[in-house]
Amino acid sequence: MTQIVKKSSIAKYRDVSKQLNQPKHKLKSKKRDKIYYRILKYNGIENIEVPGSFLNTIQDVTALPVPEIAKALNISKSTYYRRASDTNMLDMTYVDRISSLLKIYEKGYDSFEGNKEEFHDWLNTKIPTLSYKKPIELLKTESGRIAVLETIGRIKYNVYG
């Protein structure tokens, strides 16, 4: 005789919690998914290890060409390629920049209801609340990334101005 075990309310909560906290973008491998998830949860306090090869994943998520990614991370193209082919762990400065860039894309895709093309168009449009600058131009600095992230939040909740 088989017994049916009902999930407790705590177990159900954990399942729902896991679903809500999963990134919107699925990557090609479980290892990359784990690193991507850790980077999205990164808060600048604890150190996380991210291999240089993870830089290749940024292109999968953002659909940006390497020169644009390098500019957004404030590094040269040659440094980008050197780090991307390296298995050594990235410096926390890079991890911090990557984290804020990926958070922008994750929240942007969410705010534009998964319409990546529309989000990419928005990134290349002059926005009044960003002093009529294109969001893509502001990704180079931390303060610019924060301003873009705040603007995306306003779009999500229909707060303009």
Buried (B, 14 or more C-beta within 10 A) or exposed (E): EEEEEEEEEEEEEEEEEEEEEEBEBEBEEEEBBEBBBBBBEBEEEEEBEBBBBBBBBBBEBBEBEBEBBBBBBBBEEEBBEEBBEEEEBBEBEBBBBBBBBBBBBBBBBBBBEEEBEBBBEBBEEEBEEBEEBBBBBBBBEEEBBEBBBEBBEEBBEEEEE
